[in-house]
Amino acid sequence: MQVNVSARHGTLQPGDQDLIEEKAIKLRRLYDRINAIEVTIDLKQLDKPVVEIKVSAEHAEDSIARAEASNVLAALDNAIPKVEQQLRKLKARKTGNRTAAHKHVETADAGEEE
């Protein structure tokens, strides 16, 4: 799995890139088929940096989350729950459809309707 961290319109502070990679790698615990994670930090407005997380998984569309806050780490902490929710939903769609069977469907008795 690849984790790419990039910054636009500036550079990250020392140590931030390693911390961002550590937090991004933890997304793997939610969905095993993640191929790559791209984290882009836009520092155009220094008072409100924007963090965008793009997660690519096998046989699924990319999950993208975006957040802004007063600093980079706060924006990252706001974006991670958004992408986590998307990954949980993706996993539920991929695994949940096979578990439901027709035997759980309730039938109405004909005698009760009269």
C-alpha positions as CSV (number, residue, x, y, z in Angstrom):
1,M,0.0,0.0,0.0
2,Q,1.3,3.4,-0.9
3,V,0.9,6.5,1.1
4,N,1.6,9.8,-0.7
5,V,1.7,13.1,1.2
6,S,2.0,16.3,-0.8
7,A,1.7,20.0,-0.1
8,R,0.6,22.7,-2.4
9,H,1.5,26.4,-2.1
10,G,4.1,25.7,0.6
11,T,5.9,23.1,2.7
12,L,4.9,21.1,5.7
13,Q,6.6,21.6,9.1
14,P,9.2,19.0,10.1
15,G,7.6,15.9,11.5
16,D,4.1,16.6,10.2
17,Q,4.6,14.4,7.2
18,D,5.5,11.4,9.3
19,L,2.5,12.0,11.6
20,I,0.2,12.3,8.6
21,E,1.5,9.0,7.1
22,E,0.9,7.2,10.5
23,K,-2.7,8.4,10.7
24,A,-3.3,7.5,7.1
25,I,-2.0,4.0,7.4
26,K,-4.5,3.4,10.2
27,L,-7.3,3.5,7.6
28,R,-6.1,0.1,6.5
29,R,-7.8,-1.5,9.6
30,L,-11.2,-0.6,8.2
31,Y,-10.9,-2.1,4.7
32,D,-8.2,-4.5,3.7
33,R,-8.3,-3.9,-0.1
34,I,-6.8,-0.4,0.0
35,N,-4.2,0.1,-2.7
36,A,-3.1,3.7,-2.2
37,I,-3.8,6.7,0.0
38,E,-3.1,10.2,-1.2
39,V,-3.1,13.1,1.3
40,T,-2.9,16.6,-0.3
41,I,-2.5,19.6,1.9
42,D,-3.3,23.0,0.3
43,L,-1.5,25.8,2.1
44,K,-2.8,28.6,-0.1
45,Q,-4.5,30.2,2.9
46,L,-2.1,29.8,5.8
47,D,-4.8,30.5,8.4
48,K,-7.1,27.8,7.0
49,P,-5.2,24.9,5.4
50,V,-7.3,22.4,3.4
51,V,-6.6,18.7,3.7
52,E,-7.9,16.2,1.1
53,I,-7.6,12.5,1.5
54,K,-8.2,10.2,-1.5
55,V,-8.3,6.4,-0.8
56,S,-8.1,4.0,-3.8
57,A,-9.4,0.5,-3.2
58,E,-9.7,-2.6,-5.4
59,H,-12.9,-3.0,-7.3
60,A,-14.4,0.2,-5.9
61,E,-14.6,3.9,-6.6
62,D,-12.2,6.3,-4.8
63,S,-13.2,7.6,-1.4
64,I,-12.5,11.3,-1.1
65,A,-12.8,13.5,2.0
66,R,-11.9,17.1,2.4
67,A,-11.7,19.4,5.5
68,E,-10.3,22.7,6.6
69,A,-9.3,24.0,10.0
70,S,-7.0,26.4,11.8
71,N,-4.0,24.1,11.3
72,V,-3.0,21.1,9.3
73,L,-3.4,18.5,12.0
74,A,-6.8,19.7,13.0
75,A,-7.9,19.6,9.3
76,L,-6.5,16.1,9.1
77,D,-8.4,15.0,12.2
78,N,-11.6,16.4,10.6
79,A,-11.1,14.6,7.3
80,I,-10.2,11.2,8.6
81,P,-13.7,10.4,10.2
82,K,-15.3,11.4,6.8
83,V,-13.2,8.9,4.8
84,E,-13.6,6.3,7.6
85,Q,-17.4,6.5,7.2
86,Q,-17.1,6.1,3.5
87,L,-14.9,3.0,3.9
88,R,-17.3,1.5,6.4
89,K,-20.1,2.0,4.0
90,L,-18.1,0.5,1.2
91,K,-17.2,-2.6,3.3
92,A,-20.9,-3.0,4.3
93,R,-21.9,-2.9,0.6
94,K,-19.3,-5.4,-0.5
95,T,-19.9,-7.9,2.3
96,G,-23.4,-7.3,3.5
97,N,-25.3,-8.2,0.3
98,R,-24.4,-11.9,0.5
99,T,-25.5,-12.4,4.0
100,A,-29.2,-11.7,3.6
101,A,-31.3,-14.8,2.5
102,H,-34.9,-15.2,1.5
103,K,-35.7,-17.3,4.5
104,H,-35.7,-14.2,6.6
105,V,-38.6,-12.6,4.7
106,E,-41.8,-12.7,6.7
107,T,-45.0,-13.8,4.9
108,A,-48.4,-12.5,5.9
109,D,-51.1,-15.0,6.7
110,A,-54.1,-15.0,4.4
111,G,-56.6,-15.5,7.3
112,E,-55.5,-12.3,9.1
113,E,-56.5,-9.9,6.3
114,E,-60.2,-10.8,6.3
